[in-house]
Amino acid sequence: MASKAIELEVGDQLVRVSNPDKPYFPARGITKGQVVEYYRTVAPHLLSVLRDRPVVLKRYVDGVEGEAFYQKRVPKGAPAYVETVQVRFPSGRPADEICPTSEAVIVWAANLGTFDFHPWPVRRSDVDHPDELRIDLDPQPGTDFSDAARVALVLREVLADAGLTGYPKTSGGRGIHVAVRIRPEWDFIDVRHAVIALAREVEKRAPALATSAWWKEERGERVFIDFNQAARDRTIASAWSVRGTPRATVSTPVLWDELSTVDPDDFDVLTVPGYLAERGDPHASLDSEAFGIETLLEWYAGDPRGEMPYPPDYPKMPGEPLRVQPSRARKQE
């Protein structure tokens, strides 16, 4: 039986929450209402991450045990306070995506079953020039969070050598994400090339730990630095996003010197509000300085390997090598 809807006051808006007692994370006994309340609590910090950015919603309307889907276009019937911005996908097709400008938008999205908020690395004033460099450290089979943490510390050194300051967070799973605020002076192709240069330099310094290999058969038991997350229309879950794990984990900002000691499972819907209240936002200074990527682009230009493959759903890009995994290519020779 559905529970009675409630209304929450969020800023100057009333947001209706339907069926708040619906189980969302049965293993933990966490309800939809608790997830919505979590988002109301962290909304001031999450809004600083999402504000004026095109945002994709990852929705779990039947909870974590149901089927999730990505909502790229603004849902029909969205209230008037939900603002939008038009973006273009790699295919060239346009779409109007939500563009949060108030805390009420976050709570409204949570009522739709949104767990993860996936913002583009651009602001609506210029949707073709990213203002954020994002590095996704993705542990491969045989590796885990502790391996990603070791790679992250190498990445920190590489960023420093390029004159950049990064801010790490747990992914909510086994991985780590690092954000660098940059000046919106380069397009998606340049920014992706900058991440490729970072990935190759980290791999060079820690070849037993990290890999930039796009093809899974070449990665081995190493942490993959997923440079294609920097391609247009590729996004990662934002800081403070709930993830679709049985534990209701949260992608949580941490300090660099904490990476070797934290357990990502300790950050969840029930614990993160207290963590945030006790210690504040570790990413509070992220917007304090915007950097340039000139050094990274010089590294990329000086590497004879050049371009790397794009994801399979992208149009063929200039200079891109064949999208054929190496073992198949050898068979065709």
C-alpha positions as CSV (number, residue, x, y, z in Angstrom):
1,M,0.0,0.0,0.0
2,A,1.4,3.4,-1.0
3,S,2.2,5.8,1.8
4,K,0.7,9.2,2.0
5,A,2.6,12.0,0.1
6,I,4.2,14.8,2.0
7,E,5.4,18.3,1.2
8,L,8.8,19.6,2.1
9,E,9.7,23.3,2.2
10,V,13.0,23.8,0.3
11,G,14.0,27.4,0.0
12,D,11.0,29.3,-1.3
13,Q,9.5,26.2,-2.9
14,L,7.2,23.4,-1.7
15,V,8.3,20.0,-3.1
16,R,5.9,17.1,-3.1
17,V,7.3,13.7,-2.1
18,S,5.2,10.8,-3.1
19,N,5.2,7.4,-1.3
20,P,8.0,8.3,1.2
21,D,7.9,4.9,2.9
22,K,8.7,3.0,-0.3
23,P,11.8,0.7,0.3
24,Y,14.7,2.0,-1.8
25,F,17.6,0.0,-0.2
26,P,16.0,-3.1,1.4
27,A,19.2,-4.5,2.8
28,R,19.7,-1.4,4.9
29,G,16.0,-0.6,5.5
30,I,16.4,2.8,3.8
31,T,13.3,4.3,2.4
32,K,12.6,6.8,-0.4
33,G,11.8,9.4,2.2
34,Q,15.2,8.9,3.8
35,V,17.0,9.4,0.5
36,V,15.0,12.5,-0.2
37,E,15.8,13.9,3.3
38,Y,19.5,13.1,2.7
39,Y,19.4,15.2,-0.5
40,R,17.6,18.0,1.3
41,T,20.4,18.0,3.9
42,V,23.3,18.0,1.5
43,A,21.6,20.2,-1.1
44,P,23.6,23.4,-0.3
45,H,26.8,21.6,-1.0
46,L,25.5,19.6,-3.9
47,L,24.1,22.7,-5.6
48,S,27.6,24.2,-5.6
49,V,28.6,21.2,-7.7
50,L,25.6,21.2,-10.0
51,R,24.7,24.9,-10.4
52,D,24.3,26.1,-14.0
53,R,25.5,22.7,-15.4
54,P,23.6,20.4,-17.7
55,V,22.7,17.4,-15.5
56,V,21.8,13.8,-16.4
57,L,19.7,12.0,-13.8
58,K,20.3,8.4,-13.0
59,R,16.9,7.2,-11.8
60,Y,15.9,4.1,-9.8
61,V,12.1,4.5,-9.6
62,D,11.8,1.1,-8.0
63,G,14.8,1.4,-5.7
64,V,18.2,-0.2,-5.9
65,E,16.8,-3.6,-6.8
66,G,14.9,-2.2,-9.8
67,E,16.1,-1.2,-13.2
68,A,17.9,2.1,-13.5
69,F,17.9,4.4,-16.5
70,Y,19.5,7.7,-17.4
71,Q,17.2,10.7,-17.9
72,K,19.1,13.0,-20.3
73,R,16.2,15.2,-21.3
74,V,14.1,17.3,-18.9
75,P,11.2,15.1,-17.8
76,K,7.7,16.2,-18.9
77,G,5.7,18.0,-16.3
78,A,8.8,19.5,-14.6
79,P,7.8,22.5,-12.4
80,A,8.5,26.0,-13.5
81,Y,11.5,26.4,-11.2
82,V,13.4,23.6,-13.0
83,E,15.5,25.5,-15.5
84,T,17.1,23.9,-18.6
85,V,20.0,24.3,-21.1
86,Q,20.4,22.9,-24.5
87,V,23.4,20.6,-25.3
88,R,24.4,18.7,-28.3
89,F,25.4,15.0,-28.2
90,P,28.3,13.7,-30.3
91,S,25.8,12.8,-33.0
92,G,24.9,16.4,-33.3
93,R,21.4,15.9,-31.9
94,P,20.3,18.6,-29.4
95,A,18.6,18.0,-26.1
96,D,17.3,20.2,-23.3
97,E,18.7,19.0,-20.0
98,I,18.0,20.1,-16.5
99,C,20.2,22.9,-15.2
100,P,19.9,23.2,-11.4
101,T,19.8,26.7,-10.0
102,S,18.1,26.0,-6.6
103,E,18.1,23.4,-3.9
104,A,14.4,22.6,-4.7
105,V,15.5,21.1,-8.0
106,I,17.7,18.6,-6.2
107,V,14.9,17.5,-3.9
108,W,12.4,17.4,-6.8
109,A,14.8,15.1,-8.7
110,A,15.2,12.9,-5.6
111,N,11.5,12.4,-5.5
112,L,11.7,11.1,-9.1
113,G,13.9,8.3,-7.9
114,T,17.2,10.0,-8.8
115,F,20.2,8.5,-7.0
116,D,23.1,9.8,-9.1
117,F,23.4,13.3,-10.4
118,H,25.7,13.4,-13.5
119,P,26.7,16.9,-14.4
120,W,28.5,17.9,-17.6
121,P,31.9,19.6,-17.0
122,V,30.5,22.8,-18.5
123,R,28.3,25.8,-17.4
124,R,25.3,26.8,-19.4
125,S,27.0,30.1,-20.4
126,D,29.3,28.1,-22.6
127,V,28.4,24.4,-23.1
128,D,31.2,23.7,-25.5
129,H,34.2,24.6,-23.3
130,P,34.7,22.5,-20.1
131,D,35.7,24.3,-16.9
132,E,36.5,21.0,-15.1
133,L,39.2,18.4,-15.8
134,R,37.9,15.0,-14.4
135,I,40.1,12.0,-13.9
136,D,38.4,8.7,-13.3
137,L,40.5,6.0,-11.6
138,D,38.8,2.7,-12.3
139,P,40.1,-0.5,-10.6
140,Q,40.1,-3.5,-12.9
141,P,39.4,-7.1,-11.8
142,G,42.0,-8.1,-9.2
143,T,42.4,-4.5,-7.9
144,D,40.4,-2.5,-5.4
145,F,40.1,0.9,-3.7
146,S,43.5,0.7,-2.0
147,D,45.1,0.2,-5.5
148,A,43.2,3.2,-6.8
149,A,44.4,5.2,-3.8
150,R,48.1,4.4,-4.6
151,V,47.5,5.5,-8.2
152,A,45.8,8.7,-7.0
153,L,48.9,9.7,-5.1
154,V,51.0,9.3,-8.2
155,L,48.4,11.3,-10.1
156,R,48.7,14.1,-7.5
157,E,52.4,14.4,-8.2
158,V,51.8,14.5,-11.9
159,L,49.2,17.2,-11.5
160,A,51.6,19.2,-9.4
161,D,54.3,18.9,-12.0
162,A,51.8,20.3,-14.5
163,G,50.9,23.2,-12.2
164,L,47.5,21.9,-11.3
165,T,45.6,21.2,-8.0
166,G,43.2,18.3,-7.9
167,Y,40.4,17.4,-5.5
168,P,39.7,13.7,-4.9
169,K,36.5,11.9,-3.9
170,T,35.4,8.4,-3.6
171,S,33.3,7.1,-6.5
172,G,30.9,5.4,-4.1
173,G,32.4,2.1,-5.3
174,R,36.0,0.9,-5.7
175,G,37.2,3.9,-7.7
176,I,38.3,7.4,-7.2
177,H,37.5,10.6,-9.0
178,V,39.7,13.7,-9.1
179,A,38.5,17.1,-10.2
180,V,40.6,20.1,-11.4
181,R,39.0,23.5,-12.0
182,I,40.2,24.8,-15.3
183,R,39.6,28.0,-17.4
184,P,36.9,27.4,-20.1
185,E,39.3,28.1,-22.9
186,W,39.6,24.7,-24.5
187,D,37.1,22.4,-26.2
188,F,36.2,18.8,-25.4
189,I,38.8,17.4,-27.7
190,D,41.6,19.4,-26.1
191,V,40.4,18.5,-22.6
192,R,40.3,14.9,-23.4
193,H,43.8,15.1,-24.9
194,A,44.9,16.6,-21.6
195,V,43.5,13.7,-19.6
196,I,45.2,11.3,-22.1
197,A,48.5,13.0,-21.3
198,L,47.9,12.7,-17.6
199,A,47.0,9.0,-17.9
200,R,50.1,8.3,-19.9
201,E,52.4,10.1,-17.5
202,V,50.9,8.3,-14.5
203,E,51.3,5.0,-16.3
204,K,54.9,5.9,-17.1
205,R,55.7,6.6,-13.4
206,A,53.7,3.6,-12.0
207,P,53.5,1.0,-14.8
208,A,52.8,-1.9,-12.4
209,L,49.8,0.0,-10.9
210,A,48.2,2.1,-13.6
211,T,47.2,1.8,-17.2
212,S,45.9,4.0,-20.0
213,A,45.1,1.0,-22.2
214,W,41.6,1.4,-23.7
215,W,41.3,-2.3,-24.6
216,K,40.4,-4.5,-21.6
217,E,42.7,-7.3,-22.8
218,E,45.7,-5.0,-22.3
219,R,44.9,-3.6,-18.9
220,G,45.8,-6.6,-16.6
221,E,45.4,-6.2,-12.9
222,R,45.9,-2.5,-12.9
223,V,43.9,0.7,-12.3
224,F,42.5,2.1,-15.6
225,I,42.6,5.9,-16.0
226,D,39.5,6.3,-18.1
227,F,40.3,9.2,-20.4
228,N,37.1,8.8,-22.3
229,Q,35.2,10.1,-19.4
230,A,36.4,13.5,-20.7
231,A,34.7,13.0,-24.0
232,R,31.5,15.1,-24.8
233,D,28.4,13.7,-23.2
234,R,30.4,11.4,-20.9
235,T,29.7,12.1,-17.2
236,I,30.5,10.7,-13.8
237,A,28.5,10.8,-10.6
238,S,28.9,14.1,-8.8
239,A,30.2,14.6,-5.3
240,W,27.5,13.8,-2.7
241,S,25.6,11.6,-5.2
242,V,24.0,8.4,-3.8
243,R,25.1,5.3,-5.7
244,G,23.1,2.3,-6.7
245,T,24.8,-0.1,-4.3
246,P,23.1,-2.3,-1.7
247,R,24.7,-0.2,1.1
248,A,23.4,3.2,-0.3
249,T,27.0,4.5,-0.6
250,V,27.7,8.1,-1.5
251,S,30.4,9.6,-3.7
252,T,32.2,11.6,-1.0
253,P,34.9,14.3,-1.1
254,V,38.0,13.5,1.0
255,L,41.4,15.0,1.5
256,W,44.5,13.6,-0.3
257,D,46.1,12.4,2.9
258,E,43.0,10.5,3.8
259,L,42.8,8.3,0.7
260,S,45.1,5.6,2.1
261,T,43.0,5.2,5.3
262,V,39.3,5.7,4.4
263,D,36.9,2.9,3.6
264,P,34.5,4.0,0.8
265,D,31.8,1.8,2.3
266,D,31.8,4.0,5.4
267,F,30.2,6.9,3.4
268,D,26.5,6.3,2.9
269,V,23.1,8.0,3.1
270,L,23.0,7.6,6.8
271,T,26.5,8.7,7.7
272,V,27.5,11.4,5.2
273,P,25.3,14.2,6.7
274,G,27.1,13.8,10.0
275,Y,30.5,13.6,8.2
276,L,29.7,16.8,6.4
277,A,28.4,18.6,9.5
278,E,31.4,17.6,11.5
279,R,34.2,18.4,9.1
280,G,32.8,20.6,6.4
281,D,33.2,20.2,2.6
282,P,36.7,19.0,1.6
283,H,36.1,20.5,-1.8
284,A,35.2,23.9,-0.5
285,S,38.2,25.5,-2.3
286,L,37.7,23.8,-5.6
287,D,36.4,27.0,-7.2
288,S,39.0,29.2,-5.7
289,E,41.4,29.0,-8.6
290,A,41.1,28.0,-12.3
291,F,44.1,26.5,-14.0
292,G,45.4,26.1,-17.6
293,I,46.1,22.9,-19.4
294,E,48.9,24.2,-21.6
295,T,51.5,21.9,-20.1
296,L,49.3,18.8,-20.5
297,L,48.7,19.7,-24.1
298,E,52.4,20.0,-24.7
299,W,52.9,16.6,-23.3
300,Y,50.2,15.2,-25.5
301,A,51.6,16.9,-28.6
302,G,55.1,15.5,-27.9
303,D,53.9,11.9,-27.6
304,P,54.2,10.0,-30.9
305,R,51.3,7.7,-29.9
306,G,48.9,10.5,-30.6
307,E,45.1,9.9,-30.5
308,M,43.3,7.1,-28.6
309,P,40.1,5.3,-29.5
310,Y,36.8,6.9,-28.7
311,P,33.9,4.9,-27.2
312,P,32.0,2.8,-29.8
313,D,28.9,5.0,-29.9
314,Y,30.9,8.0,-31.1
315,P,31.3,9.1,-34.7
316,K,34.8,8.5,-36.1
317,M,37.1,11.3,-34.9
318,P,40.0,13.0,-36.7
319,G,43.3,11.1,-36.2
320,E,41.6,8.3,-34.3
321,P,43.1,4.8,-34.7
322,L,41.0,1.8,-35.7
323,R,38.5,0.7,-33.1
324,V,39.6,-2.9,-33.2
325,Q,40.9,-4.6,-30.1
326,P,44.6,-5.6,-30.6
327,S,44.0,-9.4,-30.6
328,R,41.5,-9.1,-33.4
329,A,43.7,-6.7,-35.4
330,R,46.5,-9.2,-35.3
331,K,44.2,-12.0,-36.6
332,Q,43.2,-9.7,-39.6
333,E,46.8,-9.1,-40.6
